[in-house]
Each structure stands twice: as structure tokens, then as C-alpha cells.
Amino acid sequence: MKKENLHNEVLTFMAENYYDDTKKLIDKIVIVLDKKNIASLINRYPNDIISPLKKELLEFFLNKKIEYLKNIYYGKESYYE
């Protein structure tokens, strides 16, 4: 099983069983970790610490995780886009 699938399974379990307890946290994560802020956080690191290619991959990975989170909690149509 891929880690991505396991991650989605955990998020789905949280949404199905603890939606009311986790919704505010998820809202805050989605608002704070938008594409612009993710890029800004990653680009704070100099290229000798994280290579440009690794930065690009990390940015892609984190944006996908936020996308999965939004799809699970808000459906395909997210009001935070």
C-alpha cells in the first residue's frame, strides 16, 4: 500500500469519525498553508541546504497533501480556492 493511500485513509477516518472535533484545525491548516505560503516557507532555505530540485519536489508534495485534505473535508469544490 502506498503511503499516500494510508494518509488519505487516516484523513478520511478523521473526517468521518471526528469531523466536529477536527474541522476548525483543518480550516486553519488550509487557510495558512496555501500555495503562496508553502512556497515562501520552502524558499527561506538556501540552496546549499535544500537544492532547488528538492524544493520543487517538497512544494509539490505539500501542495498535494493540502489538496487531499481539502478534497476529503470539503469535497472536490473547495471554498478556500
N, C-alpha and C positions, 0 to 999 in steps of 0.2 A: 504494500500500500504506500502511495506517495505521501510525503509529509503534508503537501497541500491539501490532500483529501482529509487527512486527520485534522488539520487546522479547521477546515470547513465543518467537519463533524462536531468539533468542540464548540465552534461558534453557533452552529445550528442547535446543539443541545442547550447552550446557554439561552438562546433566543426562545426556544420552546418551553423551557422549564423555569427560567429566571428572568423573563423579559422585563417585568416591572422593576426588578432589582438592578438590572444592568443597563436599562435604556438611557439614563442620564449620563452614565460613563461613556457609553457608545456615542452618544450625541457629542460629547465634549471631544472625544478622540477624533471623530470625523471632522469637526469644526477646526480643531487645532492642527491636525495633520493633513492639511490639504496639499496639493501638488507643489504649490509655491513654497510652503514651509518645509516640506520634506527636502526639496532641492536646496533650500537655504541652509538647512542643518547639515546636510551631507557636504556641501561646498565649503563649510567652515574648516574642514580638514585639508591641510596642504597635500599636494600631490605626492610628496615623498612619504606620507603616512598612508594615504589611500590613493591608489593610482586612479587616473581618470576613467579607465575601463571598469574598475571595481566600483567607483562612484556611480557610474551609469547603471551597472547591474543592481547595486543596492537601491538606487532610486526606483528602478523598475519594480524590484521585488516589494519594496514598501508600498508603492502605489497600488500594486496588485492586491496586497493584503488589505488595504483600506477599501478597495473596490469589492473584495469578497465580503468584508464586514458590512458595507452598505447594502449589498445585494441580499444578504441574509436578514439584516434587521429592517430594511426599508423596501425591499423588493428591487426589481430592475430599475424602476423610476425613483431616483433619489432626489429628495427636495434640497439636498445640500450641494448639488452640482452647480 
